[in-house]
Amino acid sequence: STIGQSNIPEKFMERFAAHIEPNETLLYDITSLSSSSKLLECLEYGYNRDNNGLPQINLSLVVDKEKGIPVRYDIYPGSIADISTLKNTIIRLKDAGSEQFRLVMDRGFFSQSTLAELIREKIPFIIPATIQLTSVKELMSKAQNKVKQAEYLQKHEKGPIFAMPVMLEHEFDLENGPRIRNVKGYCFYDPKREQDERDSFYQQLYNSMEKLKQCRPQNWRKPETVVQEIAKKYARYLNWKFIDGHFEVSIKQKAVTQRLNRMGRFILFYSGEMDWLSCLTTYRQRDAVEKCFLRMKNDLETLPLNARREDSVKGYLFMVFIALIIRMRLQMHMKMSGLAKHYSVEKLLLELEKIKLFELSRGEIMQSEVSKKNREILEALNLCA
């Protein structure tokens, strides 16, 4: 369940959604906000996206793809799983009157339970696959070479890409309807992406091997712990022995080959009717959510989340949400008007701060002189001083 929130944010989001009429494509993601506060009961340990080892709260965000602005947020205890937040978001979107929408999510949400929930609720979606499901792993294995055939060759952003329709036949534990459901998708193969991934992989693998070979850990440290700390996710591709205080390292060729065979290839599952280009383009536009989170955490200085009371946190995040709407909308206007080529948001606001209002002794308001730069900004944004 969500952290108890007052009716003000909820009423605002309902009226805001009714006013702007969100586009049918909604981008969805979740982030964690960490805090070292000892006074907030809502803080819990969970999957920490900041990797700082602190307890957290989770914040989900829904962004209108076309307008590029957030339309709703929800706050959850830090231990609540992503699929639970998704269920609650779907309920709240429908309750607010949004009946026709498509959810676009990242691969962190991909699971059997997520697919089942989306199918059960008849929510159109786009989501990239991971190979954690056996049925997906088998599908990727069958498609990894076939997708490179000439019949699937397309052109995208001035470069070649291969797009092959696929179908995932999977058994879902649904209350109503057939248990076996076919989920449509496209398997993509991007040669440039494959080369970039290959170069990066070999570089990181080589660096991990060299660091381990040069490492001389203290006697009290467990070798396996040292390997994990140094090699991290590349440890799975290495054989190692700890002899006479140093590591002897070699490559697990089979594991490396399996990884190389997946490079440049990815599957996007979707529902409804979509061609490969619409599916790929819509998914890649979901970076609008990432930008919102970056603006919130960095530009709006949301972190560290330090407060003494939960209602202070809720009020603060509501104001951050309002500020995020204003900032993202301003950025869109700046981009459309050409101002973004010359100003950042901060630089533009600093320039407009030069416009002053003075109150005279009789209560009259007088405005300072407006500079040429100020006039250009106001005219571009269709505002008056």
C-alpha positions, 0 to 999 in steps of 0.5 A: 500500500502507499504511504498515507497521503492527504487528499490534496495531492490526489485531488490535484492529480485528478484535476490536473489529469482532467485538465491536460487530458493525458496522451494515450501513451504513458511512461512508467518507472519507479525510483528510490529516495534514500535517507539517513533519518532515524525518525521516519517509520516509512523508511525501509530497506529494499532494492536500492537504486542509489547503491548507498546502503540506506533505507528508502522510500519508493516513488513511482512516476507516470509521464505523458509521452507527448507532453513530456511532463509527469501526470501522477506520482505515488509514494511507497515504503522502500520494501514494496516490490515494483509489481505492487506499485504497478498494480496500484498505479493502474487502479488509480489511473483508471479511477481518475478516468484514464481508460485508454492508455498504453504503459511503457516500462523498462526491463526492471519490471519484466516478470511473469507476474507483470505480464499476467497483471497487464494481460488480466487488466487488458492494459496495452503495454511495451516492455523489454524482455529479460531471459529470466523466464525459461520460455523467453530464454528459449525464444531468444535462442531460436531467434538470435541467428534467424533475426539476421536474415535479409528479410528482416533488414530495416533502416532506422536512424540512418543505420541498419537494424533487423526486426523479426516478429516473434510470439511468446507462448507462455502459461499464466496463472490467470483467474479467467480465460485460457492459461496459455497466452501468446504475447506478441513481440519483435526481436531486434538485432542492431549491428552497431549496438552489438559492436559497442557492447562487445568492445565494452564487454571485452574492455571491462573483462580485461580490466577485471582480470588484470586487477585480480592478477595484481591484487594481494589481499590481506590474509584475513579476507576471503578470496571469493569476497575479493573477487566479487568486489573487484570483478563484480558482474564479470566474476561469472565469466572468470575462473580463478584460483587463490595460490600463495597470496595471489590470483590465477585467472582465466576466462570461462569461454562458454559463458563468454560465448553465450553472452556474446551471442546475445549482444545487439539483440533484444526483444520488445513485447507489446499488446495491441497492433504495432509495427516494429518502428512504432514499437521501437520508437515509443520504447526509446522515448521512455527516457523522458521518465529518466530525465524527470528522475534526474531533474528531481534528484539533481536539479531540484535537489531532492536528495538527501531526503532528510526530514523528521516527520512523514507529513513533511516528506509527503508535503515536500515531494508534492511540491517537488512534483509541482516544480517538476511539472513546471520545469519540464513544461518550461524546458519543452517551451524553450526547446520549441522556441529555440531558447534551449540553444542559448540558455539552460533553465537556470540561466534563463531564470537568472536572466528573468530575475533582473526584472524587478517590481518596486512599490511606491509610497502611495502603493503604486507598483513600478516595473524596472527597465526590461533589457533586450535579452529579457524582451527576447525571452518573453517574446519567445515564450509568449509572455508579457513582463 
